[in-house]
Amino acid sequence: MQSKISSFFKPSPATAKIKVASPISAIIFANEAEICEDPEITVTYKRRARNPGSESDADSAGATNRLGEVDMVAKLEVPKSGKVLNKKRKYAQFYLELGQSDFLLHACTICGFKYAKGDEGDEKVHKTFHKNYTHGIQFKGWRNERVIYVPSLDTGRVIIVLSDDPPAQRSKVQDVVKMMEMDLGDGWIFHQHCKVYLFVSSGRVTGCLVAEPIEKAYRIVSSSTGKKSQDPNGKGGRENSVVLQFGEVSFQREIVRKNNSAKGKEMCDSVTGEILCEKEAVPASCGIRAIWVTPSNRRKHIASYLLDAVRGSFCSGRILNRTDLAFSQPTSAGKALISNYIGGNAFLLYTTW
């Protein structure tokens, strides 16, 4: 019986031999008188293909070395790389969230851009956007640009972009319009029939005016904003104001009432309050849809240069008067600009829808 078992477990030169003493052998070979010692059982292990980069290979090599029966020692080969790894730890700055309203995204008070403080990528993008917003988008110039106006002080130039111009010029206009939308609102400033006037100074677009052809406009009659009344003590006060007294604390509340009794007039609600226009329209040809100047270049007559360029180039063969320009619904700053440029409050308004 032993010969049969020994022939079944034939040893091979590439296998490891382990002597196992089992109590079962005393029962199996109890009737064999010629057996004086425990039988030798050969256990065969097949070695798998070794992966130099795997951790399991290193663990198996360590286990076989501890047994001391393996004929070959596993060698771990580490792939060589020319890159030197920096083993020094980097200690990053962490932030504590204590209920801050702008913990995740901080909004810039000047450009309105939202970014994550402490993030290098976000702060770099904000820095670029902030500079483009306050100083203007970079402009290297075009080979075939249309220069239509140069101020007398040679502080810059005004170029015009039309709907059939090359894609590079129209793409630059879209970038400028996105900056304008930060202040004037999005979705209404530009369409394909508009003429865009860009004021370029010091390699940047510092001002933009969007004009469109129109057929009619409305003349302003009066405006209810910006009026002040005198109180009995001679101090300047606001019209339709009410003072509420609570002990020693007083509150002043301003009330604006709509005047619906006026006939033959059309009321246009604007950012600055109520603007009353005549009901009958008058003919007009040029509508100033939007005008915008970068914050760091305001008070430098850039808007006036843009308006002068429009008067001289919008209608071919004719120079428009200042009173011929019609404007869309203005903001408070836009109303001040129009009044200063025309020289009065009697200007034309038109609807942009």
RATADA-V192603 format. One record per backbone hydrogen bond with DSSP energy under -1.0 kcal/mol. CO is the residue of the C=O (numbers start at 1). NH is the residue of the N-H. If there is no record, write none. Layout:
CO,NH
CO,NH
//
This chain:
1,5
2,6
3,7
4,8
5,9
8,10
12,15
22,25
24,28
25,29
51,54
55,59
56,60
57,61
58,62
59,63
60,64
61,65
62,66
63,67
64,68
106,115
108,112
113,108
115,106
116,119
119,123
120,124
121,125
122,126
123,127
124,128
125,129
126,130
127,131
128,132
129,133
130,134
131,135
134,296
137,205
146,160
149,158
151,154
157,200
158,148
158,149
159,198
161,196
162,165
166,170
167,171
168,172
169,173
170,174
171,175
172,176
173,177
174,178
175,179
176,180
177,181
180,183
180,184
181,185
191,194
195,211
196,161
197,209
198,159
199,206
199,207
200,157
201,204
203,139
204,201
206,294
207,199
208,292
209,197
210,289
210,290
211,195
212,287
215,284
217,282
218,349
219,278
222,276
227,239
229,237
231,234
235,231
237,229
240,255
242,253
244,251
246,249
249,246
251,244
253,242
264,279
266,277
268,275
273,270
274,224
275,268
276,221
276,222
277,266
282,217
285,214
286,326
287,212
287,289
288,328
290,210
292,208
294,297
301,305
302,306
303,307
304,308
305,309
306,310
307,311
308,312
309,313
310,314
311,320
315,318
326,288
327,350
331,335
332,336
333,337
334,338
335,339
336,340
337,341
338,342
339,343
339,344
345,347
347,220
348,327
349,218
//
